[in-house]
């Protein structure tokens, strides 16, 4: 990495990553928006429950993308062909195994989720329709995570952008056709998503085959499946697994409590959460760029490059947070109307919209620093930050909700997000000392 990384270089990588990653929450946003045009809020509630089930399944193993990106970026720093092969084929083997397990265990996963959320009966029917279709996409999604992580880590910006945008645009188009035109409601949303998942897997594999000679797996086969190497991967992935598990416990507690407050609150929270997801994914593009530069710095053993990256990413995060806060302050009402025309849901969502205005400064540093830490594969700090944040969330959840109802739920969520940012900020100097010296 160049020691004098400037804002132009950082943004040249971050902005395409923002464009590619922000299309991901737009999928859920389009699901919510097209179903929000139907008369019955149970369709929105069912899709929200179904989406949380798959977010739970996939986010738990989201380390497949994150860790692949980190190891791929480090292989960019070492400039060794074998390292780039290891960074791809090792996580692919894990993704195949986990994806097949999802399909085999679909019944207990589905039934367990229904017991956890206990939604109203009409919401259950929609959620089951959504789940029974999309569970077959599990292997494609998980291998797709590896494909995306490897391309990002190697700074293949055009391929990354084309893969993400084309896959998600296809999903959006199919959603509109199946739900608005053909009136297939939740069934149409699920089928559209499954088709797009398969397309993304095929395209990603084809793009990587142009950059990576698959035949060389035989040349390095003994090293690729080296037990010690897998143990190192699993140490990193275990930390990220715990991080994601904490995030999902928080998310599922949030949705479950919202569901218990009625389908109106559930639907309104779903709308606000979709806006929150879009904000978070904007930061995720900056985090992905930071991860690539951090991983390359580790591969080159360049502490000065790390320090320069830290300064650059911090300033860019501050500027992005300020811009997003201004946009939300003036346009959050319009955003709510984009997702639904059901007056009950709109009125409820309006009561909680100001929580989103504060969100950028609360979550921004936590997400971008997360990218830096994963690029350095310094994941113990990430694990610790999430355990502490979840503990804070649960305390506020227990104390605030009985007094403030849904406002208490949003307060607990904000405390969780703020804790992540503060703790990772405090860890940044320890990372430099442990990794580079």
N, C-alpha and C positions, 0 to 999 in steps of 0.2 A: 504493500500500500504506500501511496505517496504520503510523505510526512506532512506536506502542506495541503491536506485535504481542505477544499474551500466549499462555500455554500453552493456554488454552481455544480460542482461534482456530486455533492450529496443529493441535491434536489434532482439532478439529472437521473439518478437512480431511484430516488424516493417517489417522484411524481408518477412515473409509469407503474410503479408498484402500488401506489394509491389507486390509480385508475383500475388496475387489475383486481385488487382486493376489495375495493368498494362495491364492485358488481356482485360480490358474494352475498352481503346482506340485502341487496336489492332483490334477490330471489325471494327471501322471506317477506320483504316489503311488498312485492308484487302479489305473492300468495295472499297476504293480508288484505291488500287493496282490492283485488278482484273478488275475493269472498266477502269483503265488506260492502260490495255493491248488491249482494243478495239480501233478501228480506230477513233471514233468520240469523241472529248472532251466534247460534250454535255451530254454524259452519266455520266461523272465525275461531271460536273456542276449540273446536275439534282439531283444526289445523294447528293451532297454538300448542295444544297438548301433544299432537303427533310430532311437531317440530322439536319440542323439548325432549321427547324420547330419543330422537335421532341425534340431537345436539349432545345429549348425554352419552350416547354410544360413540359418536365420532370424536367429540371433544376429549373424552378420556384418552383416546389414542391419537389426539392431535399432535403428540410429540413426533409422530412419523414425519410430518412436514417440517416441524420446527427443528428437530435434531438433525434431520437430513440436510436442511439448509445450513446449519452450523458446520457440520462435518464437510459438506460440499464446499463451503466458503474456505474452510481451512485447507482443503486440498488445492484450492486455487492459489493459496499462499505457498504451499510446498512445491507446486508445479510438477507433481509426480502423477503419471498416468494411472498407476495402480491405486493411488489414493482416491481418485475420482471414481474408479470402478467400485472400490469398497464402499464409498459413500452412497452409492446407488443400490447395489445388489444386496447388501446386508439388510437395510430396512425393507426392501421389496419382499424378501422372504418372510419377514415378520408380518407385513401387511397381508400377504396371501393367507397365512395361518389365521390371523385374527378375523379377517373377512369371512372365511368359511365357518368359523366358530359362531359368528353372529347369526348366520343362516340356520345352523344346527340348533341354536338355543333361542330361536325367535319366540317360541310359545312362552317360556318362563319370563322372558324380557317383557313381552306384551302384557301378560297377566299381572306381573309385578308392578308395571307402570300404572295400570288401571287401579290397583289397590292403593297405590301411593297417592294418586291425584283425586280419586273418587269424584269425578265430574258428574254432572247431570246426565240422564240417560240419552238424550238426544245428542249431547256432546260426545258421549262414548262411541256412538255409532260412526260419527264422522272421524274420530281419532283412530278407530280400528281400520276403517277403510284406508286411511292414509298410511298406517303402519304396514298393513299386509302387502301392500304394493312395494313400498320403498325399501323394505328389509332386503330384497333381492339385489339391491344396488350396493350393498356393503363392501364386497371385494373391490368393485370398481372405484368407490369413493376412497378407500384406504390406499390402494395403489396410486390413485390420482394424487393423494397427499404427498407421496414420495416423489412422484414425477414433478410436481410443482416445487417442492422443497429443493430438489436437485437443480432444477433450472434456475431458481432464484439464487441459490448459493454460488452458482457458476457465473452469475451476472448476465445470463442470457435474457435480456430485458424484452426484446421483441417477441421471443417465443413465449415467455411468461405472460406478456400482455395479450397476445393472440389467444393463448390457451384459455385464460380466465374470461376474457371478454366474450369470445365466441361461444364458449360453453354457457355462460350466464345469459347472454342475449338470446340464444336458442331457447333456454328455459323460459325466459320472459315471454317470448313470442308464442311458445306452445301453451303457456298458462293462459294467455289471452284467448287463443283459439279454442282451447278445450273448455274453458270456464265461461267466457263471455259469449263466444259464438255457438259452441256446441252444448253449453249449459250442463256440463258434467260435474260441476261443483267440486267437492273434495277429491273425488275419483280423478277428475281431470288434472287437478294440481299435482297429485301424486304421480300419475303417468308421465306428465310433462317433465317432472323432476328426474324420474328414473331414466327416461330417454336421454336427457342431458348428461346425467352421470356416466352413462355408457359412452356417449360421444366424447366426453372429456377424457376418459381413460384411454380410448383409442387414439385420440389426437395427441395426448401427452406422451404416450409410448412411442408414437411415430416421430415426434419432435426430438425426443432423446436419442432415438436410434440414429439420427443424423449427426449427433455430437459424441456418441459413445458407441464403441464397437462391441456389440453384445457377444460376438464370438470369443472375445478375450476373457470371458468368464471362465473358459476352460483353462486358459493359461494361468490364471490366478485362483483357480477354484479352491485349492487347499488353504490359501491365505484368506480368501473371502469368508469361508466358513470356520475360521479360527475361533476357538472357544474364548480365548483371552480377549479378542477383539469384540466379541458379542457381549462379554461381561462389561467391558468399558461402555458400550452402547447402552446396556441396560442400566448402568449406574446413572447415566445422564437421563435416560428415559424414565427411570423410576422417580427421579426428582420432578420431572415434567408431568408424569402421571399423577403424582400427589398434588402438584399445582392445579392440574385440570380437575382432579377429583374435588378439591376444595371449591373451585369455581362452579362446578356442577351442583354440588351440595347447596351452595348459595342460590343458584339459579332455580333449582327445583323447589327449594323452600319458598322462594319468592313466588313462583307460579302456583304452587300448591296452596299457599295462603291466599293469594288472589282468587283462586278458584273457589275457596271456601267462603269468600265474600260475595259470591254470586257471579253469574255469567256476564253481567254488565261490567263489573270491575275487571274480570278476567279479560274481556275483549278490549277494554280501555287500556289496561296494562300492556296487552299485546301490541297495541298501536304505539304506545310510548316506548316500549322495548325495541320495536323495530327502528325507531328514530335513534335510540341509543346505540343499537348495533351499527348503524351507518356511521355515526360519529366515531365509534371505536375502531371500525375498519379503516377510516381515514388515517388514524394514528398507526394502524397496523402497516400501512404502506411505508411510513417513516421508520417503523420498527424493523421491517424487513430490510430496508436499505442499511440501517445501522447494524443489523445482524451480519450482513455480507461484509461490510468494512471491518467490523470487529473480528469476524472469523479470519479474514485475510491478515489482519494484524497479528493474530495468534500464530497463524501459519508461518509468517515471516519473523515472529518473535520481536515485534517492533512496538515498544511501549509508548514512544512518542506519537505513533499513529493512533494508538488508543486514546491518548489524551486529547489529541486534535479532534478526533471523532466525537468524544464526549462533549467538548465545547460546542461543536457545530450542531450536534443533535439537540442539545439543550436550548440553544437560541431558536432553532427552527420549531421546536415544540412549543416554546413560549409564543411565538408569532402565530402558529396554527391555532393554539388555544384562544388567543385573543380574537382572531377572525371568526372562529366558530361561535364564540359567546355572543358576538354582535349579531351574527346571522340568526341564532336561536332567539335572541331577545326580540327581534322584529318579525320573525317569520315562523315561529313554532306553531302558531294557530293555523296558518296555511298548511303546514306539514300534516297536521292532524286531519284536516279536511281531505287531503290527498288519499288517506287510507280508508276512510269510511264516510258514508252519508247517513248512517244510522244515528239519529239525534240523541238517543239514550247514551250511546257510546261516546259521542262527541262531547256531550255535557260533562260526563264523568272524567274524560281525559283532560278537559280544560282545567279541571280542579287541581291537577297534579303536574301541569306542564312546566311550572317554574323549576321543578327539580332538574329538568334537562338543561336549563340555562346555565346552571352551576357545574354541569357535568364535565365540560372540556378541561378546565383547570384542575379538577379533582382527579381525573383518570389519565390525562395525557402523559405525564412523566412516567407513570407506572408502566404504560404500554410500550413506550419508546425504549425505556431502560431495560425492559424485558427482552426486547430485540437485541440489545447490546450484550446482555448476560447470556442469552442463548447462543449468539454467535461465538462467544468465548467458551461455550459449553461449561460455564460456571453456574451450574444449576442448583446448587445447594442453597444459595441465597434466594432464588426464586421459590423454592419449596418452603423455606422458612417464612418468607413474606406472605405467602398464601395461607399458611397455617395460622399465623397471627391475625391476618385480616379476617379469616373465617371466624375465629374466636370472637373478634370484635363485633362482627355481624350478628352472631348468635346472641351475644349479650344485649345489643340494642334491639334486636328482633323480639326478644323475650320481654324487655322492659318497655319499649316504645309502642308496640302495636296495640296492647290493651288500652292505652291512653289516646293514641292518635289514629288508629285503624290503618287505612291504606297509606296515609302520610307517614306513619311509623314504619311501614314496610319500605317505603322509598328512602327514608332516613337511614335505615339499616343498610340498604344497598349503597348509599353514598359513603357511609363510614367504611364499608368494605373496600370500595374503590380508592378512597383517600389513603387508607392504610397501606395498600399495595405501593402506591407512589412514594410515600414517605420512607418506607423500609428499604426499598431498592435504592433510593437516593443515598441513604446512609451506608449502603454496602459498596458504593462505587469505588472508593479508595481501597477497600480490602480486596476487591477483584484485581485491581492493578498490582498490588503487592503479591498476591498469591499466584497469579497467572504469568506475570512478566518478570518476576524477580525471584 
